């Protein structure tokens, strides 16, 4: 056994399992299976041109040396990013804990109650600090949250405004530059006209439907927006406010001023800078706009016994249900980071946050006073944490960087300094010394912080916040550690058992890939730090882009999109820019097969394209003749085809090259959805099938963990003609020579977690990547054959093979009164998370085992599915009191004195022998979705409710 080979540790089946597995599926060799699965005309003719695989030890040394090339300066750059202290108890028990970072999106609420409670805490914190009525479970970053606010306010225009096509959106010139760039990207395709200006001279014309303000402004000036918001309301203009979350501890919340939306980032609540992400944005609005609100909403409901339970609310807004009419995209959350920000709030409580905010503000006030004494002019008349100083920027910068300090240099004579919770009196004295050196004055050393508020009394916060019990009882490390553990035990994650979700690729997130995320050289770099301070990042990101180019066969990559949905959108916007550069502004038709991911039509609509759906054949393949007919019909206006390959039905369609050629012949580009890239790497690629752009889910194929439904990274890789249009950033330029404006706020998106994919590729190398794909296909076909005779597989390839996933037919069980949901809930009793339910075909299960699962786990899962199949046979449609309809079975239910079920407690809780050894107990019975939507409650109960109980 080659103990230092990472592939040996990443891939589940052992070498001596191979013969048994191949025999089960009826293949002589692994290569024979691949030949029977992937059409020969798209197979790669040579191995990927990648460097030899590193051992885990070699990678650890390599990433340490690379990290040492990053210079960790004290960064006071601000612009929405601030150094934060990650409480060690949260770093160790959440950030570095696979029980939290390997969990999946909480679609199966009964085995996600811990995560759901943690996110409910986050929502409550947001609601109370912003003064709003409802908040979602997080968004990707502040820039994209602002774009969502612009879109929401456009969606909720009055009937008269829609009739008059009122489409202007006012953007204060105080907005963060990266936010403005994202707004520019997102506004044009949906028909919004941005107008940037000074809010103090805004005319409140009836041509405007909305406005966005920054609070405090981009360089720290605090404005009282109450009069602006009131005047806007008189003129039917709804106002969004991008607010610094910590400042809301001291400043009047925008909700109390009448804002329609409040948004921002929670990065400074205990989340590492990470060169730009991942961070959790927040988004809060009025209750009346809840149906238009983006992202997940966690709500309170009841279970079968009437006990309190949590689940994702109002899912009918989302793209997997409403497709191009969706107001929300489930892929726009950063759950792991929102859990951390929520835990930060729980740990500190209202008094702790008050202390931190007071200290940050006092630091800014003290520094302003000291610099004024040294002869400098500080120009902000009111501020929270950021001051603006008039000085010779070139001279100050040279001295500051010599002392490993970064400021933001607005122009030659103006410097912005943003302070944060890590700033000490020693740090302040270093800053004072830099400025004293620059103008040759004595150093005015400070010994204590000023107590004075530097903003008007009328915007001083007077309302209380975070009075709920959860924010006032876990302030010792012991208490918080146990609270985190209590919640963790309620969630089923990959550290317990296989999560066989089709289309989601829940593979191993190896510890050796994860460890660098905790290193200060990687997680403490500001995204707008000068490039010469981020040489380690630049080398890693450039190398990762090159690796992804090789893997996809394409010419260029951008890592900026920070989710798969963002990647889809970026790919379409690049295609749009390409057509426009050729004068083809009219090309706006996106052909999308009916079997496509729900995100595809939603993204096309966001990119201003008109969706034309093409038919799917009975065998699940694209109907080529229908596609040909529609391509010819729309050839003058055809923009692109959006295709998933292998298909969402888990099949490598042999007509794929004919399909892509057909689109090219009619003037379109081919966008390939990379959701199923785990079946391609090393065996075929998007360039070979004829695509022009694809997005990749690094949180699927390339081993970034799902983190409970985020973080994600969705880079796009493009053919040569699209490279010039890759997106830029207004602060640190990136992308092509004709770059589109920003897709997300940070130049390289969620750069920190790109380390994981970089490690995955470096340690697997060309051979290991290819093996991973082969074993993903092997494991899927092994399950398919093991379940044959018990469940029918809905679609197969021409040789009867599945790709890396398959769809099980469950609709006939309705005659027994059993729905696919019942199977999903019963699997919890067997210790498994359900496969993907009712996607892409209603009433089915889509299973993807990944390459990381070993033979024993595959067999356990198959045994569970076969046992459930027998339970289905014993069910009858006229008697719903059966083991499937009553699933899942909780510990309380099984241990009660009152057992009124026609089966034993043992059958309910321990149906197979292996379960007793490692039993997972769902903590609530089946949740009532409809009750929760009818009685929507998206925050913690008030403290009185706890007192009454």
N, C-alpha and C positions, 0 to 999 in steps of 0.2 A: 504494500500500500504506500503510495507516494504521499506522505503525510503533509508535505509543504505545498501541494497543488490545491489552489483555491477551488478549482472546478470540482474536486473530490468532495469538498465541504458544502458547496452550493447546490450541487445536483443530488437529488434524493435517492433514487434507486442505486443499489450497489452493483458492481460488475457481475457478481454471481446471481443477481436477480434477472439479468437481461434475458437469459435463455428462457426462463419461465414466462416472462412477460411477452416475449415474441411468440412463444408457442401458443399462449392464450389468444393472441390477436391474429394468429395464422400468417406470420411473416418469418422468413428464414433469417433475415438480417435486419439491422436498423436501416441500412441503406435501401433495402427493398421496400420497407415501410415508407420511407421518404419518397422514393420513386412513385409509389402508388398514391401518394398524397398530393405532391406538388407537380404541376405540369412541367414536362421536360424542357419546353421552350423558354421557360423563365428561370430555370436553375442557373446559379452562378457558375461560371466556367473555372474560376480560381478562388482560392481562399482570400479572405479579407486581408488587406495590406495594413496590418497593425503590428505594433511592437510586441515582442515575446511577452507572455504572461509573467507578471510578478508574483512572488509568494506573498502571503499576508505580512510577513515580517519585512520583506523588501518594500512593500507598499507603505507600511507604517514609517519606515525610515525616509522613504521618498517624500511622503506628504509632510513630514516634519521639516525636512530640508527646504521644501518648496514654501511651506508656511513661514520659514525664517526669512524669506525674501520680502514678505509683507512687513511694513513698518507700522507698528501700532502707536500712533501719535495720540495726544489728547485732542480730540476733535470737537470744536465749538462751531461747526459749520451750520448745524440746524437744518433748515428747509424741510422740516417734517421728520427728521431722523436725529435721535439723541441717544447717547450712551446711557445704558440702564444697568441696574444691579439685578442680576438673576438670583433670587434667594436660593441658596444651595439645596434646601429641602425640595424646591420645585425642580431645579435642574436634575437632581439625582432621581427623584420619584416620578417625574412626568417626562421631561425632555429626553432623558437617557433611559427610559423604561419601556421595553417592548410591549408591556401590557397596555400602554397608552399609544405608542407611536405605530403599532402594527394593526390597530383596529380599523374596521371599514366604516364607511358612511352608515349612520344609524337607521337604515331602512327597516331592520328587524328590531323594533323598539324593546321587546321583552328581554333581549340580551345586550342592551346598550344603555341601561338606566343610569349607570355611573357617569358616562360621557354626557348623556343628556342633562343630568343635573349640573354638571360642571359648566355646560354651555348655557343653561338657564341662569346660573349665577352671572355669567358674562353678560347676557342680555339684560338682566336686572341692573347690573352696574352701569351699563350704557344708558338705559332708560332714566335712571336716577341722576346720573351726572349731566346728561343733556337736557333733562326736563321734558322729555318727549313721552309719547303714550305707548309706543311699541318699537322694538328693535329686533334685528335679525341676528343670526348666529355667527356673523362675521362675513366680510368680503375680502378681496385679495390684497388691496393696498388703497391708500388714500386717493390716488389719481383715478383708479377705476371706480371707486365708490362715488367720486364726484360725477363721473360720467353716468353712473346709474341714477344719481339724483336728477341730473339733467333729463334723462330719459323718462324717469318716473313723472316728473313735473310736466313733461310734454304729453305723457299718457293721460294725466288727470286734468288736462285743460277743460275749461267749461265748454258747453255745447256751442255757444256763440263764438268762442275763440277758435274752436275746430272748424266751424263753418267759415269763419273769416281767414282761415289758414294763418293764424297768429303763430309765428315760428321763431321770433327773436329771443335769445337767451343772453342776459347781461352777465358778464364775468368781471368781477372787480380786479383791477390791476394789482391788488394785494395778493392775489392767488399764487400758490406755489408754482414755479415755472414748469415743473414736470406734470403737475395737474392740468395746467393750461394745454400742454402738448397732447395729453390723453383726451381732453375735451375736444380739441381740434380734430383728432382722429375719429372720434365717435359721433361728432355732430353732423358732419356733411352727409354721410350716407342715409341718415334717417330724416333729413330735411330740416335740420335745426340751423339757424344762422347765429353764430357767436358774435357778440359785440363786447370788446374789452374796453374798460374805461374806469374813471374815477367815480366811486360810489357817491361822493359828496356833490358831484355835478350831474348825476343821472336824472333824466327828465321824466321817468315813470310813464313813458308813452304806452298807448294801448297796443302798439306793435309787439310788446314783450309779454311772454307768458310766464317767465321765471328769471331768477337771478341767483348768483352764488357769491358768497362773501367768505373771506378768510379771517378767523378769529383765534388768536391775534393774527395780524398781517404777516406776510412772508418774512419780513425783517423785524418782526416783534412789536410793531405799533398796535396798541389795543384801542379799538374804536367802540363806541357805544352805538350799536346798530338798531336800537329799539325804534327810533323815529323812522329810520329807513324802512324797516320791516312793516311798521304801521302804515306808512304812506304807500308802500307796495301793495299791501292788502286792500287799501281803498281803491286801487287801480287794477285789481284782479291779477296781480303779479305775485306768484308764490316764491318764497325765498328759501334757498338751501344755504346752510352755514357749515363750512369746513372748520372744525374746532379742534384745538389741541386738548386732548382728553385730560391731562393733568391740570391745565389752567382752569378747567371747569370746577375744580375743587375750590377755587378762590373767586372766579368771575361769575357773573350772572349767566346761567345757562341759556343758550339760544332759544330753547323751548319756552322759557318764561318771557322771551321777547316776541314770541309769535312765529318762530321759524316753522316752515313746513317739513323740512328735512335737516337733520344734523348728522354729519359724517366726519370721519377722520381715521387715524391709525391708533392702535393701542400698543405700538411698538415700545414706547417708553415705560409700559407696565411690565417690566421684567422680561423683555424679549431681546436677544442679542441683535446688534446691528447687522452682522452677517453680510456686509457689502451690498445690502439692499433688500434682503429677505431670506426666508419667508417671514412675513409679519401679518397680524390679523387687523384688517380694517374694521371699523364699526359703521353702522347705518341705522339711524332711528328716524321715525316719522310719526305722522298722526294715524290714529286707528282707522280713520276713513279711507286711508290709502293702502291698507294692508294687502288688498288683492293685487295691487300694482307693485308691491315691494319686491326687490330682487333678493336672491339668496334664500337659505333655509331659515325657517322660524321654528324654534322649539316651543311646544305648547304643553299645558297640563291637561290631562284627561283622566279617565278612570279605566280600570281593567274589568274583567268579567265579574269579579267579586265586589266591584264598587270602590276598590282601593285606588288611591292616587297613583297615577302613572304618567310618564312623559313620552312624547313622540314628536316627529316632525309634522308640523301643522300645515294646513292649506296647500297640500301638494299639487292640487289641480292647477296652480299657477305655473307649474314648471315644465321645462322643455321636454321631459320624457313623456309628458301627457299632452301638452298643448302645441308642441313643436313650434312652427314659425309664429304662432300667436302667443307664445309664452311671455310672461312678464318676469320670469325668474329662471335662473340656470343653477341647477343643483351643484355644478362644478365650480362655483365661485366662492367657496368658503375656505377658511384656514383654521380648521378645527383644533389641531394640536396647539397652535399659537393662541387661539382664543381661550382654550382651557388654561394655558399658562397665565395669560393676562387676567383671567377670572380668578385663578388661584392666588395670584399676586394681590388682588383686591381682597380676597378672603383673608389672606395672611396679615395684611396691614390694617384692614378695616378702615372705617371713616377717620378715626383719629390718626392712624398711621399715614394715610394719604394726605391728611391735613398737614402733618409734620413735614412730609416730603415736599409738598407744594410750597409751604412756607419757607423751607430751607432753600429751595431752588430760587424762589422770588427774592428772598433776602440776599442770596449770592449775587443776583443780577443788580439789585439796588446798591449793594455794597461796592461792587466793581464800578458801577457808573459814578458813584461819589468819588471813589479813589482816582479814577481817570480824569475826572473834572478837576480835582485838586492838582493833578500833574499837568494841567494846561490843555486838556483835550475837550472837545465839545461832543456831548452825547445828545443825539437829536430826537430820540423817541420821547414824546411827551407823556406817554403812558405805556407801560410794558409789564409782561409777566416774567419771562425768562431770557429775553433777547434784547440786547442794546445795540445801537448803531453809533459808531464813533468816527468822527472826521480826523483823518490822519493820512500820512504818506504811505499808501498801501504797499508799494514796492519795498520801502525801507522796513516797515513792520514785518512783512512777509518773510524777508530774509532772516531777520532775527528770530521770529517765531518758529520757523521751520528748523533753524539751528537748535532750538530748544524743544523740538519735537511737539510743536503745537500747531494746530490748524484753525484758522478763522475763515470766514467767508468774505471774499473781497468783491464788493459790489461794483466799485469802479476805482480809479486811481486814487481817490481821496476819501473813500467811504468803506468802512469795515463793519461787518455784522458779527456779533459774538453771542452764541446761544449756550446757556449754561444748563446743567442737568443734575440728576440726583447723585452722580459720582463726584461732582465738583466739591473739593475741600477748600479750606482756607489756604492751605499750602498751594493748591492749584491757582487760586485767585492771586496770590502773591507772585507766582510765576508769570501770570498774565500782566500784572502791574509792572513787573520788572522788564518785560519785553517792551512795553510802551514807554517806560522811563528811559530805556536804552535808546529807543528810536528818536526821542527828542532831547536826549541829554539832560534830563532832570533827575533829581534824587528819587529813590524808590520810597513811596509812601506805604510802608508795610502795614497791613491790617491784622488785627488780632481777634476780632469778633464780627458777627454779621449784623447789618442794620435791620431794624424791625419795621421800617416804614413801608406802607403800601404805595407803589408807584402807578396807581391808576385811580380814576375818580371814584368817590364813595358810592355814587349811584349805580356802579356796575360791580360792586362788591357782593359776592354771593351771600344771601341771607337764609336760603332754604336749607333744610337738613337733607341728608342723603345716607343711604346704606344703613338703615336702622334695623334691617332684618337680622334674625338670629345668626344666620350663616356667616355674616360679615363681622360678627362680634364675639365669636367663641373659639376660633382656631388660631390664636396669635402666638402660641408657643410652638416650637418645632415639633415636639412630640404630638401635640394635638393635630397639627396640619398633616404630619406624616400619616397618622392613623386615619384621618378623614380621606386623604388621597387613596390610601389602601382600601378603605371601605368602598369607595366608588369604583376603584379598579376591579374589585372582586365581582362587581355586577356586570362587567363587560366581557364578552367573549372576543379574544384577539388571537392573532397567529401564534402566540406563545402557548396557547392551549390546544388548538387543533387546526386542521386544514380549513381554509376559507375558499371554497371552490367556485368563486363567482365568475361566471362567464363574462367576457369583455372587460374584466377588471384586473386580472393578473396579480393576485395576492401572493407574490413569491417571497422568498426569504429576503429580509433586509439585514444583511450580514453585519455583525458587530464591528468587524474591521473596516467596513464602509462608513459606519456611523460615528466611530470614535473621534475623527478629526473635527466634527461639529462642535465639540466642547473645547477645542484649543483656542486660546485667546488670539493667536496669530491669524486665525480664520474668522472667528465670530465677532471680533471687535473692530472691524474696519468700516468706516463710514462710506456709503456708496458714492459720495462726491469727493472722496479724498483724491489728491493728485495721483495720477497714474504711476508715478515713480515710487509711491508708497504702497502700491498694490501689485508689485511685480509677480508675486506668487500667484495671486488671483488671475492676473493677466495671462500668465503661462498656462495655468490649469484650464481656464475658460477657453483659451485659444486652442489648446490641445483637445479638449472635449469637443469643440466645434469640428475640428479636423477628424476626430474619431467618428463622429456622427455623419460627416460627409462620406467617409469611406463606407460606413455601414449602410447608408441609404443610396449610395452611388451618385449623390448630388454634388453641387459645386460650392454651395454656401449655406451657412446656418446662422440663425439668431437664437440666442437663449433667453431673450427678453420676455416672451409670454409666460406668465406664471400660473397657468392651468391649461389643461387640454382644450377647454372651451376657448380660452384666449388664443391658443395656437391655431385653432380652426379659423377664428376671426382674423388673426394676423395673416394666415395663408390667403384668405379671400381678399383682404385689403391689398396685399401685394399683387395678386392677380388683377385686381381693379386698377391699381396704379400702372401696371404693365400695359393694359388695354388703353388707358387714357394717354399714356406716353406715345402711343401710336395713332392717336386721334380717334380711337374707337370708344368714345364716351357712351355710346348707345349699347354697348355689350353689357347687359345686366341680367341675363337669364342663367340661373343655376339649375342644371338638371340633377335631381336627387332621386335615387331608387327608393321605392317605398319601404325597403328593408333597412334603410340607413339609420344610424344613431339619431336619437331625438335632438341632439345638439346641432346636427348638420343644418336642418332647415331654420333653426333658431339663429344660428350664426350667420347664415345667408341673408336672413331678413335684417339683421343688425348691420350687415355690410351693404345694405341698400339694394340687394338683388331680389329679383322676382323668382320664386321657387316654382319649378315645374316638376312634378313627381312622375317618375317612370315606373312601369309595371315590373312585378317580380313573377317569375314562373312558378308553377306548382312545386318544383324541386328546390325552390329557394333562390335560384340564380336570377341574375338580371335578365329581363326580357330584351334581348339584343335588338329584335325587330322593332319593338315599341320605342327603344332608345334611338334607333336609327331614324325612325319616323319623326320623333320629336327634335332630334338634332338637326335634321333637314328642315323641318318646319321653322325652327328658330335660328337657323344658321347665321342670319344677318345680325342677330342680337345675342348670340350664344357667348356667355362669359366662361362658364366652366361646368365640369361634371364633378360632383362630390361622390367619391366611391370609397367604401371600406374594403380592405383586402388583407387576408382572406375575408370573405364576406361576414357580415354579422351573423349569418347562419352557420358559421364554422366550416366553410368550404372554400377551397382554392378553385375559383371559376376558371375553366380552361380558355374561355373567350376573352380574357382580360385584355390581351394585346390588341385584339380586334376592336374592343370597346374604346380603348384609349386612342387608337388611330382614328376611329370614327369622329371623336371629339376634335382632334387636331385638324382633320380634314375639313371641319366646319368652323374653324377659326377659334375654337375654345381651348382652354387650358384644363389640365386634369389635377384636381386636388384629391390626394389620397389620405383618408383618415387613418392615422397610425395606431389606432386602438389595438389592433391585432398584430402589431409588429413582432410580438413574441413568437409568432409562427414563421417569421421571415428571416431574422438575423442570421447571416452567414450562409443561407440557402438560396435566397432570392433577395430582391430589393425594389423599392419604389421606382427607381430610374429604369430598371430592367423591364418592369411591366408597362412603362410608358407614361408614368406620372410626371408632373412638373413641380409639384410641391407636396410635401406631407408634413403633418405635425407628428411629433412623437410624445407619448406620455412617459416622461422619465419616472413617474410614480407608478408605472406599470412595468413596462418592458425593462427599464433600466434601474430598478431596485430602490428608488426613493419610496419610503413607506407612505401609506395612505393617511396615517395620522388621524384616523377617525373621520376622514372625509376631507383632508387637506393637511399638509401642503401638497401641492402638485406643481409640476413644471411641464410646459408644453411647447418646447422649441419647434421652429419650423426649419426644414431643410429644403433647398430650392435648386432648380436647374439653372444653368448659366444666365438665361435671359431674364430671370427674376432677381438675381443677386443685387443689382443696383437699387432695388426698392426695399431692401430689408430695413426695419425701423431704426430710428435714431433716438437720442435723448437730448433735451435742450441744455443740460448742464455739462454732461460728459458725452460728446458726440460718439455715436456708434453707427453701425449699419452701412448701407450702400451709398453710392455717390448721388443717387436720386431718391434718398431714403424717405419713406413715409414718416409722419410724426409718430409719437410714442404709442406703444401698445399698452405698456404698464409703466409705473412710476420710476422704477430704478433702471439704470442703463443695462444691466445684465439680469434683470428680474430677481428671482429668488436664488442668488448666486451661492449662498452658503450650502444649500442642499445639492447643488450640482457636484459637490465633492463626492457625493455618494455614487452617482452615475459614473463619474470619472474613475473612482476606485473599482467599481464593478467591471468596467471595460478593461482597465489596466490589469486587474488580477485574473480575469478570464482569458484575455487575449483572443486571437482569431479562432483557435481550436475550441477553447472553452465556450465562447459565444455560440459557435455552431452546435456544439454538443448540447448546450442549454436548450436551443430550439428543437433539436432532434428529440430530446427527452421530454420536452413539453408536449410534442406530438405523440410520442410513445405513451406517456401517462394518460393522455386524453383517450387514445384508442384502446388502452387497457381497460379503463373504466367503461367505455362504450361496449366492449365485448363482455365484460363481467356482468353488466346489467342487461345484456341482450336476453330476451325471453321474459324479462320482468318489466322492462320499459322499452318502448319503441323510440329509436332515434329519428327525429323529424327529417333531417337532411344529412346526406352524405355526399362525398365526392364521387366522381365517375367510377372509381375502383372500390367504392364502398367505405372509404376512409373518412374520418373526421380530420380537421386540422388540429389546432391546439385546444379546441372547445367543441361542445356539441349541445344540441337542444333535445331534451327529453319530452315526449308527448305525454301530457297529463290530462287532457280534456276528456277522454273517455271515462275517467273516474267520476265524472259528474253524475253518471247514472247510479253510482253508489252514494251520491250525496257529498262527495269529497271534492273540494276545490284545491288548486295548486297551493294556495295559502295554507291550507291545513297541513300539507306535506312540509312546507317551510317551518311551520310552528312545531310540528312533531320532531323534526330534526334537532331542535334545541334539546329535547329530552335525551337524545343520543349523543349530545356534546358537540354538535356541529352547527356552524352558521349555514343558513340555506344558500344554495346556488342562486343565481339571478332569477327573479320571479317575473314571469309574464313579459319578458323582453328577449328578443324582439317580437315574439309571438305570444299573444295573450293565452293564458292557461298552460304555459310550459315552464320548464326549468332549463336554464343554460348553465352548463358545468364547464369550468376550466380549472384543472388541477395544478397547473404550472409544473416546471421541472424540479422544483425544490422538495416536493413531497415524496417520501420514501414508500416502498412497497407496502409496508405494514399499515401506514396511514391510508393509502389508497384502498387497501382491503377492508379496513375498518369502516371507511365511508361507504363502500359498496355493500358491506354487510348491513349497515344501517338502512340504506336505501331498499335493499331486498326485504328486510324485516318490515319496513313500512309498507312495502307492496303487499305483503301478506296481511297486514292490518287493514289495508284498503279492501281486500277481498272479504274480510269479515264485517265490513261496514254495510249498512243499508240506508237507502235514501229516506225511509220513513222514520228512522230513529237517530236523531242527531246526538244523542247521549253516548258518544263513542270516544275511543282513545285519541283519535285524530282531531275531532272537533273540540275536545276539551284541552288539547295541547296548547301551550306548554304547561307542564305540571310543576308547580313551585314546591319548595320545601315545606312551607306553611300548609299547603293543600294536602301534601302526602302525609304529614304528621298530625293532622287534625283528628279529633275523636270521631268526627262525623264524616264517613266515607260512603257516599251514595252513588257510586259508579259501578257499572256492570263488568268491571275488570279489576284486577288486583293492584295494590299499591306498587308491588314489585314490577308488574308489567308497565305501569305508568312511568316509574322513575328509573328502573334498572332493566330495560328490556333485553340487553345483551351483556355478556359477562364482563367485557372490557370496561364498561362504564363505571363499575363500582370502584375501580382503581383510581379513577380521575374524574369524579362526577362534577359537572358544571350545573349549577342551579339557576334557572331564570328567576329573577326576583319579583316579577309581577306576572299575572296571568295575561291572557290576550287583551291588548289595548283596544279601547273603543275609539276609533278614528273619528266617526261622525259626531260623537258627543263632544270631543275636543274642539272640533271646528265650529260647532254650534255655540259652545261656551268658551270662546277663545281667551286664554290667559297665558301670557308669555313671559311672566316674571315670577320671582319667588313670592310666596304668600307674605302679607305684612306680618310684623312681629306679633300682632294681636292673635293671629291664627295659631301661632305656636303656643301662645299663652293659654288659649282656650283648650287646646288639645292636651 
